[in-house]
Amino acid sequence: MRRDGGRCRFCGCTRWLEGHHLTVWSRGGRTDLDNLLVTCSRCHKLFHEGGWTIEGRANGKLVFRRPDGRALANGPPALRPPVRKALEAAIGYRAS
């Protein structure tokens, strides 16, 4: 929640937040920060039932794709600078 600013990484709202696995847990996806991001329940459903996909790393840049494969032109904001700095300091992560 702290890394993602307490907001859904897809739409930016702050209601009904939950974790989403980039690689699905049932397919071997780990439950750690590199594989999890915060989504609201509405957006979470888009990824599981609506055909939307996410590419990238939860700790870095994400690309959201529509069901037809086109990348979403306007997405949520990047990680806030203090969060990015904290990640870099804590784990030596360097966002591109």
PAMI-447554 format. One record per residue: x, y, z of N, C-alpha, C in turn; residue number from 0. Coordinates in nm, 4 decimals, decimal comma. Each point is the difference from the previous one (the first is absolute). Layout:
<nodes>
@n_east=X; n_north=Y; n_up=Z; ca_east=X; ca_north=Y; ca_up=Z; c_east=X; c_north=Y; c_up=Z; num=NUM
...
</nodes>
This chain:
<nodes>
@n_east=0,0826; n_north=-0,1192; n_up=0,0000; ca_east=-0,0826; ca_north=0,1192; ca_up=0,0000; c_east=0,0869; c_north=0,1255; c_up=0,0000; num=0
@n_east=0,1083; n_north=-0,0043; n_up=0,0772; ca_east=0,0865; ca_north=0,1182; ca_up=0,0063; c_east=0,0673; c_north=0,0248; c_up=-0,1348; num=1
@n_east=0,0515; n_north=-0,1056; n_up=-0,0609; ca_east=0,0668; ca_north=0,0149; ca_up=-0,1296; c_east=-0,0952; c_north=0,0551; c_up=-0,1052; num=2
@n_east=-0,1222; n_north=-0,0476; n_up=-0,0019; ca_east=-0,0953; ca_north=0,0399; ca_up=-0,1031; c_east=-0,0794; c_north=0,1248; c_up=0,0380; num=3
@n_east=0,0362; n_north=0,0638; n_up=0,1102; ca_east=-0,0629; ca_north=0,1255; ca_up=0,0387; c_east=-0,1425; c_north=-0,0140; c_up=0,0508; num=4
@n_east=-0,0394; n_north=-0,1220; n_up=0,0405; ca_east=-0,1354; ca_north=-0,0203; ca_up=0,0497; c_east=-0,1060; c_north=0,0184; c_up=-0,1064; num=5
@n_east=0,0404; n_north=-0,0201; n_up=-0,1247; ca_east=-0,0908; ca_north=0,0174; ca_up=-0,1135; c_east=0,0112; c_north=-0,1182; c_up=-0,0954; num=6
@n_east=-0,1080; n_north=-0,0239; n_up=-0,0721; ca_east=0,0013; ca_north=-0,1006; ca_up=-0,1061; c_east=0,1016; c_north=0,0429; c_up=-0,1047; num=7
@n_east=0,0913; n_north=-0,0892; n_up=-0,0362; ca_east=0,1019; ca_north=0,0343; ca_up=-0,0992; c_east=-0,0579; c_north=0,0142; c_up=-0,1405; num=8
@n_east=-0,1220; n_north=-0,0467; n_up=-0,0215; ca_east=-0,0614; ca_north=0,0106; ca_up=-0,1314; c_east=-0,0811; c_north=0,1285; c_up=-0,0138; num=9
@n_east=-0,0978; n_north=0,0219; n_up=0,0874; ca_east=-0,0870; ca_north=0,1173; ca_up=-0,0169; c_east=0,0296; c_north=0,1122; c_up=0,0987; num=10
@n_east=0,0750; n_north=-0,0289; n_up=0,1067; ca_east=0,0366; ca_north=0,1035; ca_up=0,0957; c_east=-0,0988; c_north=0,0218; c_up=0,1127; num=11
@n_east=-0,1095; n_north=-0,0755; n_up=0,0050; ca_east=-0,0977; ca_north=0,0211; ca_up=0,1065; c_east=0,0517; c_north=-0,0598; c_up=0,1317; num=12
@n_east=-0,0693; n_north=0,0297; n_up=0,1086; ca_east=0,0451; ca_north=-0,0440; ca_up=0,1326; c_east=-0,1031; c_north=-0,0893; c_up=0,0699; num=13
@n_east=-0,0977; n_north=-0,0504; n_up=-0,0723; ca_east=-0,1066; ca_north=-0,0783; ca_up=0,0633; c_east=0,0142; c_north=-0,1485; c_up=-0,0280; num=14
@n_east=-0,0289; n_north=-0,0817; n_up=0,0994; ca_east=-0,0031; ca_north=-0,1454; ca_up=-0,0109; c_east=0,1286; c_north=-0,0563; c_up=-0,0592; num=15
@n_east=0,1112; n_north=0,0334; n_up=0,0617; ca_east=0,1310; ca_north=-0,0402; ca_up=-0,0528; c_east=0,0352; c_north=-0,1430; c_up=0,0394; num=16
@n_east=0,0706; n_north=-0,0669; n_up=-0,0906; ca_east=0,0466; ca_north=-0,1367; ca_up=0,0240; c_east=0,1240; c_north=-0,0252; c_up=-0,0836; num=17
@n_east=0,0704; n_north=-0,1056; n_up=0,0326; ca_east=0,1209; ca_north=-0,0340; ca_up=-0,0738; c_east=-0,0312; c_north=-0,0802; c_up=-0,1259; num=18
@n_east=0,0772; n_north=0,0251; n_up=-0,1045; ca_east=-0,0131; ca_north=-0,0761; ca_up=-0,1246; c_east=0,1357; c_north=-0,0590; c_up=-0,0348; num=19
@n_east=0,0027; n_north=-0,1296; n_up=-0,0289; ca_east=0,1226; ca_north=-0,0677; ca_up=-0,0429; c_east=0,0214; c_north=0,0248; c_up=-0,1491; num=20
@n_east=0,1177; n_north=0,0471; n_up=-0,0386; ca_east=0,0308; ca_north=0,0145; ca_up=-0,1429; c_east=0,0077; c_north=-0,1365; c_up=-0,0662; num=21
@n_east=0,0717; n_north=-0,0925; n_up=0,0623; ca_east=-0,0046; ca_north=-0,1399; ca_up=-0,0416; c_east=-0,0938; c_north=-0,0683; c_up=0,0975; num=22
@n_east=-0,1058; n_north=-0,0552; n_up=-0,0499; ca_east=-0,1059; ca_north=-0,0563; ca_up=0,0825; c_east=0,0555; c_north=-0,1014; c_up=0,0999; num=23
@n_east=-0,0475; n_north=0,0102; n_up=0,1226; ca_east=0,0461; ca_north=-0,0865; ca_up=0,1083; c_east=-0,0176; c_north=-0,1468; c_up=-0,0358; num=24
@n_east=-0,1119; n_north=-0,0364; n_up=-0,0623; ca_east=-0,0251; ca_north=-0,1403; ca_up=-0,0350; c_east=0,0944; c_north=-0,0515; c_up=-0,1083; num=25
@n_east=0,0718; n_north=0,0920; n_up=-0,0668; ca_east=0,0975; ca_north=-0,0387; ca_up=-0,1035; c_east=0,1430; c_north=0,0215; c_up=0,0485; num=26
@n_east=0,0173; n_north=-0,0002; n_up=0,1297; ca_east=0,1340; ca_north=0,0113; ca_up=0,0566; c_east=0,0446; c_north=0,1410; c_up=0,0325; num=27
@n_east=-0,0885; n_north=0,0975; n_up=-0,0132; ca_east=0,0344; ca_north=0,1380; ca_up=0,0330; c_east=0,0272; c_north=0,0155; c_up=0,1490; num=28
@n_east=0,1097; n_north=0,0659; n_up=0,0303; ca_east=0,0383; ca_north=0,0189; ca_up=0,1392; c_east=-0,0859; c_north=0,1073; c_up=0,0646; num=29
@n_east=-0,0107; n_north=-0,0076; n_up=0,1324; ca_east=-0,0695; ca_north=0,1031; ca_up=0,0759; c_east=0,1059; c_north=0,0867; c_up=0,0648; num=30
@n_east=0,0628; n_north=0,0857; n_up=-0,0815; ca_east=0,0978; ca_north=0,0968; ca_up=0,0498; c_east=-0,0164; c_north=0,1287; c_up=-0,0794; num=31
@n_east=0,0670; n_north=0,1056; n_up=0,0421; ca_east=-0,0211; ca_north=0,1315; ca_up=-0,0601; c_east=0,0320; c_north=0,0063; c_up=-0,1484; num=32
@n_east=0,0919; n_north=-0,0832; n_up=-0,0467; ca_east=0,0337; ca_north=0,0016; ca_up=-0,1427; c_east=-0,1143; c_north=-0,0529; c_up=-0,0864; num=33
@n_east=-0,0912; n_north=-0,0754; n_up=0,0606; ca_east=-0,1081; ca_north=-0,0619; ca_up=-0,0762; c_east=-0,1385; c_north=0,0527; c_up=0,0399; num=34
@n_east=-0,0067; n_north=0,0955; n_up=0,0901; ca_east=-0,1284; ca_north=0,0509; ca_up=0,0481; c_east=-0,0137; c_north=0,1492; c_up=-0,0241; num=35
@n_east=-0,1197; n_north=0,0434; n_up=-0,0303; ca_east=-0,0292; ca_north=0,1422; ca_up=-0,0046; c_east=-0,1404; c_north=0,0199; c_up=0,0543; num=36
@n_east=-0,0293; n_north=0,1221; n_up=0,0407; ca_east=-0,1301; ca_north=0,0322; ca_up=0,0562; c_east=-0,0953; c_north=0,0367; c_up=-0,1128; num=37
@n_east=-0,1172; n_north=-0,0633; n_up=0,0025; ca_east=-0,1085; ca_north=0,0365; ca_up=-0,0914; c_east=-0,1277; c_north=0,0119; c_up=0,0825; num=38
@n_east=-0,0946; n_north=0,0749; n_up=-0,0516; ca_east=-0,1319; ca_north=0,0017; ca_up=0,0638; c_east=-0,0741; c_north=-0,1255; c_up=-0,0479; num=39
@n_east=-0,1051; n_north=-0,0370; n_up=0,0686; ca_east=-0,0702; ca_north=-0,1234; ca_up=-0,0366; c_east=-0,0592; c_north=0,0076; c_up=-0,1408; num=40
@n_east=-0,0418; n_north=0,1195; n_up=-0,0431; ca_east=-0,0561; ca_north=0,0168; ca_up=-0,1348; c_east=0,1066; c_north=-0,0294; c_up=-0,1065; num=41
@n_east=0,1190; n_north=0,0586; n_up=0,0155; ca_east=0,1077; ca_north=-0,0222; ca_up=-0,0980; c_east=0,0545; c_north=-0,1414; c_up=0,0097; num=42
@n_east=0,0074; n_north=-0,0550; n_up=0,1220; ca_east=0,0468; ca_north=-0,1365; ca_up=0,0179; c_east=-0,0845; c_north=-0,0959; c_up=-0,0850; num=43
@n_east=-0,1292; n_north=0,0253; n_up=-0,0024; ca_east=-0,0899; ca_north=-0,0836; ca_up=-0,0797; c_east=0,0302; c_north=0,0122; c_up=-0,1502; num=44
@n_east=0,0414; n_north=0,1201; n_up=-0,0452; ca_east=0,0361; ca_north=0,0173; ca_up=-0,1419; c_east=0,1144; c_north=-0,0922; c_up=-0,0405; num=45
@n_east=0,0969; n_north=-0,0178; n_up=0,0899; ca_east=0,1154; ca_north=-0,0837; ca_up=-0,0323; c_east=-0,0333; c_north=-0,1486; c_up=0,0056; num=46
@n_east=-0,0905; n_north=-0,0375; n_up=0,0892; ca_east=-0,0335; ca_north=-0,1420; ca_up=0,0129; c_east=-0,1140; c_north=-0,0440; c_up=-0,0919; num=47
@n_east=-0,0916; n_north=0,0903; n_up=-0,0294; ca_east=-0,1174; ca_north=-0,0400; ca_up=-0,0776; c_east=-0,0213; c_north=0,0833; c_up=-0,1260; num=48
@n_east=0,0653; n_north=0,1138; n_up=-0,0117; ca_east=-0,0266; ca_north=0,0898; ca_up=-0,1109; c_east=0,1000; c_north=-0,0038; c_up=-0,1130; num=49
@n_east=0,1035; n_north=-0,0822; n_up=0,0122; ca_east=0,0958; ca_north=-0,0135; ca_up=-0,1090; c_east=0,1131; c_north=0,1020; c_up=-0,0013; num=50
@n_east=0,0038; n_north=0,0925; n_up=0,0958; ca_east=0,1102; ca_north=0,0961; ca_up=0,0097; c_east=0,1235; c_north=-0,0716; c_up=0,0520; num=51
@n_east=0,1185; n_north=0,0457; n_up=-0,0404; ca_east=0,1248; ca_north=-0,0591; ca_up=0,0481; c_east=0,0957; c_north=0,1098; c_up=0,0447; num=52
@n_east=0,0997; n_north=-0,0412; n_up=0,0761; ca_east=0,1018; ca_north=0,0922; ca_up=0,0503; c_east=0,1359; c_north=-0,0587; c_up=-0,0335; num=53
@n_east=0,0894; n_north=0,0846; n_up=-0,0519; ca_east=0,1385; ca_north=-0,0404; ca_up=-0,0262; c_east=0,0914; c_north=0,0895; c_up=0,0823; num=54
@n_east=0,1127; n_north=-0,0533; n_up=0,0371; ca_east=0,0988; ca_north=0,0779; ca_up=0,0728; c_east=0,0195; c_north=-0,0523; c_up=0,1408; num=55
@n_east=0,0608; n_north=0,0834; n_up=0,0814; ca_east=0,0314; ca_north=-0,0362; ca_up=0,1385; c_east=-0,0768; c_north=0,0905; c_up=0,0943; num=56
@n_east=-0,0531; n_north=-0,0585; n_up=0,1056; ca_east=-0,0787; ca_north=0,0770; ca_up=0,0959; c_east=0,0819; c_north=0,1124; c_up=0,0621; num=57
@n_east=0,1318; n_north=-0,0209; n_up=0,0138; ca_east=0,0865; ca_north=0,1024; ca_up=0,0589; c_east=0,0484; c_north=0,1022; c_up=-0,1028; num=58
@n_east=-0,0464; n_north=-0,0106; n_up=-0,1215; ca_east=0,0448; ca_north=0,0912; ca_up=-0,1058; c_east=-0,1136; c_north=0,0379; c_up=-0,0917; num=59
@n_east=0,0330; n_north=0,0106; n_up=-0,1263; ca_east=-0,0980; ca_north=0,0426; ca_up=-0,0999; c_east=-0,0925; c_north=-0,1149; c_up=-0,0372; num=60
@n_east=-0,1273; n_north=0,0313; n_up=-0,0125; ca_east=-0,0997; ca_north=-0,0980; ca_up=-0,0401; c_east=-0,0653; c_north=0,0459; c_up=-0,1299; num=61
@n_east=-0,0340; n_north=-0,0962; n_up=-0,0844; ca_east=-0,0750; ca_north=0,0274; ca_up=-0,1216; c_east=-0,1316; c_north=-0,0762; c_up=0,0124; num=62
@n_east=-0,1100; n_north=0,0737; n_up=-0,0098; ca_east=-0,1323; ca_north=-0,0596; ca_up=0,0073; c_east=-0,0510; c_north=-0,0186; c_up=-0,1419; num=63
@n_east=-0,0464; n_north=-0,1209; n_up=-0,0312; ca_east=-0,0474; ca_north=-0,0302; ca_up=-0,1355; c_east=-0,1492; c_north=-0,0329; c_up=0,0013; num=64
@n_east=-0,0675; n_north=0,0565; n_up=-0,0998; ca_east=-0,1422; ca_north=-0,0266; ca_up=-0,0192; c_east=-0,0184; c_north=-0,1449; c_up=-0,0453; num=65
@n_east=-0,1220; n_north=-0,0511; n_up=0,0062; ca_east=-0,0228; ca_north=-0,1381; ca_up=-0,0451; c_east=0,0443; c_north=-0,0268; c_up=-0,1436; num=66
@n_east=0,0020; n_north=0,1041; n_up=-0,0859; ca_east=0,0439; ca_north=-0,0212; ca_up=-0,1386; c_east=0,1522; c_north=0,0118; c_up=-0,0154; num=67
@n_east=0,0722; n_north=0,0186; n_up=0,1106; ca_east=0,1457; ca_north=0,0047; ca_up=-0,0027; c_east=0,0608; c_north=0,1386; c_up=-0,0093; num=68
@n_east=-0,0820; n_north=0,1020; n_up=-0,0283; ca_east=0,0532; ca_north=0,1360; ca_up=-0,0092; c_east=0,0371; c_north=0,0522; c_up=0,1382; num=69
@n_east=0,1143; n_north=0,0673; n_up=0,0081; ca_east=0,0429; ca_north=0,0599; ca_up=0,1262; c_east=-0,0880; c_north=0,1199; c_up=0,0310; num=70
@n_east=-0,0314; n_north=0,0166; n_up=0,1271; ca_east=-0,0768; ca_north=0,1154; ca_up=0,0442; c_east=0,0877; c_north=0,1231; c_up=-0,0140; num=71
@n_east=-0,0463; n_north=0,0992; n_up=-0,0732; ca_east=0,0801; ca_north=0,1197; ca_up=-0,0261; c_east=0,0239; c_north=0,0826; c_up=0,1251; num=72
@n_east=-0,1005; n_north=0,0191; n_up=0,0797; ca_east=0,0135; ca_north=0,0766; ca_up=0,1235; c_east=-0,0227; c_north=-0,0928; c_up=0,1171; num=73
@n_east=0,1003; n_north=-0,0142; n_up=0,0813; ca_east=-0,0113; ca_north=-0,0888; ca_up=0,1135; c_east=0,0128; c_north=0,0744; c_up=0,1309; num=74
@n_east=0,0064; n_north=-0,0727; n_up=0,1067; ca_east=0,0141; ca_north=0,0618; ca_up=0,1307; c_east=0,1370; c_north=0,0645; c_up=0,0144; num=75
@n_east=0,0153; n_north=0,0875; n_up=0,0987; ca_east=0,1286; ca_north=0,0657; ca_up=0,0190; c_east=0,1084; c_north=-0,0992; c_up=0,0411; num=76
@n_east=0,1232; n_north=0,0372; n_up=-0,0263; ca_east=0,1139; ca_north=-0,0823; ca_up=0,0420; c_east=0,0105; c_north=0,0022; c_up=0,1520; num=77
@n_east=0,0860; n_north=-0,0831; n_up=0,0529; ca_east=0,0218; ca_north=0,0003; ca_up=0,1446; c_east=0,0425; c_north=0,1392; c_up=0,0445; num=78
@n_east=-0,0519; n_north=0,0417; n_up=0,1150; ca_east=0,0367; ca_north=0,1310; ca_up=0,0536; c_east=0,1494; c_north=0,0022; c_up=0,0305; num=79
@n_east=0,0683; n_north=0,1148; n_up=-0,0212; ca_east=0,1445; ca_north=0,0087; ca_up=0,0227; c_east=0,0466; c_north=-0,0501; c_up=0,1369; num=80
@n_east=-0,0689; n_north=0,0325; n_up=0,1119; ca_east=0,0474; ca_north=-0,0526; ca_up=0,1284; c_east=-0,0078; c_north=-0,1527; c_up=0,0066; num=81
@n_east=-0,1022; n_north=-0,0564; n_up=-0,0610; ca_east=-0,0141; ca_north=-0,1462; ca_up=-0,0012; c_east=0,1100; c_north=-0,0618; c_up=-0,0847; num=82
@n_east=0,0259; n_north=0,0600; n_up=-0,1171; ca_east=0,1068; ca_north=-0,0487; ca_up=-0,0877; c_east=0,1341; c_north=0,0036; c_up=0,0722; num=83
@n_east=0,0298; n_north=0,1111; n_up=0,0701; ca_east=0,1267; ca_north=0,0120; ca_up=0,0734; c_east=0,0108; c_north=-0,1044; c_up=0,1089; num=84
@n_east=-0,1097; n_north=-0,0221; n_up=0,0727; ca_east=0,0000; ca_north=-0,1004; ca_up=0,1068; c_east=0,0269; c_north=-0,1391; c_up=-0,0560; num=85
@n_east=-0,0595; n_north=-0,0322; n_up=-0,1149; ca_east=0,0263; ca_north=-0,1295; ca_up=-0,0642; c_east=0,1461; c_north=-0,0131; c_up=-0,0399; num=86
@n_east=0,0519; n_north=0,1059; n_up=-0,0587; ca_east=0,1400; ca_north=-0,0031; ca_up=-0,0421; c_east=0,0922; c_north=-0,0194; c_up=0,1186; num=87
@n_east=-0,0294; n_north=0,0686; n_up=0,1107; ca_east=0,0846; ca_north=-0,0107; ca_up=0,1190; c_east=-0,0135; c_north=-0,1361; c_up=0,0663; num=88
@n_east=-0,1227; n_north=-0,0508; n_up=0,0066; ca_east=-0,0247; ca_north=-0,1246; ca_up=0,0730; c_east=0,0512; c_north=-0,1239; c_up=-0,0722; num=89
@n_east=-0,0194; n_north=-0,0048; n_up=-0,1304; ca_east=0,0353; ca_north=-0,1245; ca_up=-0,0707; c_east=0,0943; c_north=0,0213; c_up=-0,1169; num=90
@n_east=0,0514; n_north=0,1194; n_up=-0,0120; ca_east=0,0917; ca_north=0,0263; ca_up=-0,1099; c_east=-0,0674; c_north=-0,0001; c_up=-0,1347; num=91
@n_east=-0,1314; n_north=0,0188; n_up=0,0003; ca_east=-0,0782; ca_north=-0,0015; ca_up=-0,1240; c_east=0,0195; c_north=0,1324; c_up=-0,0733; num=92
@n_east=0,0163; n_north=-0,0057; n_up=-0,1294; ca_east=0,0150; ca_north=0,1193; ca_up=-0,0828; c_east=-0,1088; c_north=-0,0037; c_up=-0,1063; num=93
@n_east=-0,1022; n_north=0,0867; n_up=0,0107; ca_east=-0,1095; ca_north=0,0015; ca_up=-0,0970; c_east=0,0468; c_north=0,0623; c_up=-0,1304; num=94
@n_east=-0,0505; n_north=-0,0525; n_up=-0,1082; ca_east=0,0364; ca_north=0,0554; ca_up=-0,1316; c_east=-0,1077; c_north=0,0904; c_up=-0,0507; num=95
</nodes>
